[in-house]
Amino acid sequence: MTWGLIDVENFYCSAERVFDPALRKRPLIVLSNGDGCAIARSAEAKALHIKMGAPMFQIRDTVQRHGIEC
């Protein structure tokens, strides 16, 4: 039996960028389905101090000011 372990940083952001290359090099966050919290953040979004689990209503101004894709 062969085992493999893959550690993918920002998986959901990376997956979105595979299907939409226009998102590359842009700040990107993926929001949760029910409560709109940031569940994945690109390196660019992390640099803008978007915290993991931050609800959209708290980061809305930052998202709009910096053009962060959601």
Secondary structure, 3 states (H helix, E strand, C coil): CCCCCCCCCCHHHHHHHHHCHHHCCCCEEEECCCCCEEEEECHHHHHCCCCCCCEHHHHHHHHHHHCCEC
